[in-house]
Amino acid sequence: MAKSERDLRRAEFVRGAGWADAGERLLAGDASFRKYFRLSRPRESAVVMDAPPPQEDVRPFVRIGRHLIALGLSAPQILAEDAEHGFLLLEDLGDDTYARVLASGGDEGELYTRATDVLVQLYRAGDRALLPGLGAYAGDALIEAAMLLPEWYLPAATGKPTPPEETAGYIAAWKECLAALPSTPDALLLRDYHKDNLLWLPARPGVKACGLLDFQDAQRGHPSYDLVSLIEDARRDVPPAVHAACLARYIGETGLADAAGFRTGFALMAAQRHARIIGLFVRLLKRDGKPDYLPHLPRVWRMFESALQHEALAPLRLWVDRLLPPPRRRIGES
């Protein structure tokens, strides 16, 4: 098969990086335009990120990745870069994602403890972790992301568009809920912090045993957000004992003075994330023809319902109970 212009440009980048003698195979693509290729030669390997402009920009990945390494964490080392053409040569951290290790019987408690400790280290870093120019995932940005629930899920559940006054009521409920969010210093949020984006590196000590992927969309925001992503995973049942242990460990190891306030923030971030994902999974079905995520909806609904029981979420709970009573929460049930 003739090589495309992109293939030829990638080969030129690989040659310039000193890996022309390596074999190449496609590792994976992801939900974006990015693709990943493993380069292999005797006794060593590396990974090429192929992220074509203008759809992709590798510079945030480089900036955040080097920053995480400077903070003592295990992001892939950048071995070579061509930002103009969208190529990076990365340290190969292997294939042992948390998802694969857990599926093969890995020590669940150890894996989640190390991943929690990464978040503790980010919190302890304080302002050092917050790079200049990071966007804030807070306030209106949180509400905007959660609009997928009334925009996509509610119409699918009722068979008709969401009335404008109900959309306005949803926004008002969220504003009231977020007004109850206790003040706390921002943390660096990696945004997609879950089993598919974490690698198990047991030969490395402490927090470095948890390798980090997919952090280019990092922002600043409430420190509980990534912990929610980790232990309230949309695609995996995390046992209650592991959930409780990670939450308690984070609070204890960070030395948070207001543990109750942090738990309030955790409930708010959980409700926001679950509302967004419930709408997102239906959008993937309706707009993109991707039904594969529907089996996860009952799990996300259970976690959303649990978060809504917190007193700080009473305004949103009233909206959900009125417009999405239990019979309308069954999309995705087999």
N, C-alpha and C positions, 0 to 999 in steps of 0.2 A: 504494500500500500504506500502510495506517495506520501511523503511527510508534508504536513501543513507548514505555512509560514511560522506559525507559533512553535511548532516542534523544532524547526530549524533554529529559531531564535533561542529556544531553551537549550538546545545542544551547544550553541555558541557560548551561552552563559556558563554551562557546565565545563566546557573546555577552558574558558578563561579562569575558572575557579580551580583548575588543576585536577579535574575528575574525568577527563576525556576517556580514560581507560576503564571506567566503571560501567558495569551493566546497569540498565535502568528498567524498572517496572512500576506500573501505576499502583499506588497505594490506595488512594481514595479520592473521591470528590466530596464536597459537602453542599449545604443548602445554597451556598453562594456560587460564584463563578470560579472559585479556587479549585485547583487540583494539586495532588501531592504525589511525588514520585520518589521511590527509594533508589539510591545509587549504591551499588555494592561492588567491592573489590576485596582481595584477600585481607582479612583481619580488620576491616573497617567498613563503615557505611555512613551515609548521610541522607538527608531528605531535601528534595527541592520543592519549594512552594511556588506554584505557577498561578499567579493572581493577575489576570490581564487587565490593564487600564483600558478605558476609564471606569469600567465597572468596579474595579478593586484598587485599593491603595495599600501597599505593604508598609508604609511608613509608620502608622499607628502600631502595628504588630512589632516592628523593630524597636520603637520607642518604649512601649510598655514592657516588652520582653527583656530588654536590657535593664530596665528599671527594676523588674522583679528579681533578676539575678543579683543586682546590687543590694537588694533587700534580703539576700540570703536564701532565695527560693529557687526551685528547679524549673525554670523556663528553658526552652532550647537555646543554646548558644547560636548566635548569628555568625556563620562561617564566611559568607560572602553575600553581597547584595547588589542588585541592580533595580533601584526603586523606579527609575524611569520606565523600564519595560516590565516591571512587576514580577521579578524573580528574587527568591531568597534561597540560599543554601543553609540548611539548619542542622544542628546536632541531632542525631538519630536517638531518640529516647526509647525506642522499642515499640512493641505492639501491646504491651500489657496494660490496656485501659482498665479502669476500675470495673467497667461493665464486664469485661472478659474474665478478670480475676474473680469477681464475685460469682459469676456464672459457673466457674470451675471449682467453687468451694473455698475461695480465699477467706481469710479471717476478717469477718465483717467489722468486728469491733476495732481491730487494729487499723483497718483502712479508713474508717470514718473518723477515728481519733486523729490520725495524721492529717486528714483533710481539714478537720476542725482546727488543728494547731496552726495550719497555714493562715487561716483567717485570724486567729489570735495574734500571730506575728504581724500581720498587716495592721491590725488595730493598735498594737503596741508601738508600731513605727510612727503613729500619729501623723503630723503634718509632713514628715519625710516621705510618706507613702503617696501623698497627693501631688502629682505632677501639675505644674502650671498649665492652665488652659483646659483642664478636664471639665466636661459637661457635668451638670448636676442632675442626677436621677431622683428628683424630689418634686413635691408640689404638683404643678400643672403637668409636668412630664409624666409623673406616675398616673395621673388621671387620664391623660391622653392615651397612654399605653393600655389602660384598662377599658377603654371605650369599645374594644372588640366584643365585649359581652353584650351590650345593647345593640351594637351594629351588626353582629353576625349570629350570635347564639339565640338571642330572643326572637328574631324573625324566623329562624329555623324551627324554634319550639312552638311558635304560635301560628305560623303560616302567613303572617302579615308584617309589614314594616313597623318598627318601633315608633309610636307617636312622638312628635317633637317635645311635647310636655313631659313625657316619661324620660326621654333622654336628658332633659334639663333637670329633672328630679334626681336622676342617677348622679349627674355631676354635682348637684347641690349636696347629696348625701355623702359623696366622697370628700368634698371640701370640709364638711362638718366633721367627718371622721379624722381627716388629716390634721385638723385644728387641734385634736386631742393628742397628737403625737408629742411625747415628751422631748424636750430639746436635748440633743446629744451631738458630739462632734462627728463630722463626716468621716467615713472610711473609704478606702479605695475598693470599688466594686468591680469584680471581673465579669459580672452580669450573667454568664452561662456556666455557673459553677456546679457541675453535677457529674455523675459517674462516667458519662461518655467523653468528657473533656478533661479527665484526670488520669494520670498514668502511675502505676505502682512501680517504684524504683527501690526495692528493699535493700540494695547494696549501699544506698546513701543514708546518712544519719539524720535522725530527727525529722524536721519539716521537709527536708530535701527528698525524703522518700516519696513525697507526693509531687509528681510532675504535672506541670500546668500547660494546657493547650487552649486555644480559642479565647484569647483575652484582649483582642484588638479593639473591642467595643467598650473597654473599661471606662467607668465614670466614677463620680463621687456620690455618696448618699448614705442612707441609714446603715449602720454596721451589721444589722441583722439580715440584710437582703441576701447575701451569698450563702449564709447559713440556712435560710429558707430554701434556696435552690438545692442545697446539698441534701438536707434531711426531709424535705417535703417534695421529693422527686416525682414529677408528673408521670414517669414511665417505670417506676419501681416502688414496691412497698417496702419502706424502711421500717423495721420492727420498732414498736413503741419504746422498748428499752434502749435501743440505739439512739432514737430521736431524743429521749429524755437525757441520756448520758452526754450527748454532744451539746445540747443546749446548756446543761449544767456546767460542763467543762468550759465552754466559751465564757460563760458569766464568771466562773471562778478564776480562770486563768487570766482574764483581762482585768480582773479587779474592779469591775463596774460597780460604782457606788449605788446606782439606782437599778437594781435587778428587776424590780416590778416594772419600771419604765421601759427597760429593754424588752421585757416580755410583751408589753403593749405594742412596742414598735414591731416586734416579731409578728404579732397577730395582724397588724396592719399591712406589713410587707407580704405576708402570706396571702391575705385576702386579695391584695392587688395582683400578685403574681398569678394566683389561681384564676381570678376573673379574666385576666389577659389570656391565659392559656386555654381556658374553656372556649373563649371566642376564637382564638387562633386555630384550634383544632377543627372547629366547624368551618372557618374560612378556608382552611386547607382542603376540606372536602368539597365545599360548594364552589369556590372560585378556581381551585387548582386541581380538582379531581383526584385528591389524595386521601383515601379513606383509612389509611393505615393507622392513623392516630386515634380514631374513634374508640377503640377498645380501652384506651386510657382515661376516657372522660369520666366514667363512674368513680375512679380513684381520685381524680382532681376535684370532682364535686364533693366527695367525702371530706377532703382536706379543706375545701372552701367553706363548707358548712361548719366544720370545726372552728376555723378562724373566726367566722361570723358570730360565734357565741361570746366573744370577748365584748365587754361592755362598751369599749371605745368604738365598736363597729355596729352599734345599735341602729343608727340611721340607714346604713347600707343593708343591714339584715331586714329591716322593714320593707325596703324597696324590693329586695330579692324575694322575700316571702309573698309579697303581693303579686308581683309580676311573673315570678318563676317558682310557683309552689311545687312540691315534690313530683306531681305527675309530669311536669315540664322539664324535669331534670334527668330524663331517661334516655336522651339521645346517646347512642353508643352502647346501650345495654344489649346484651345478646339474648 
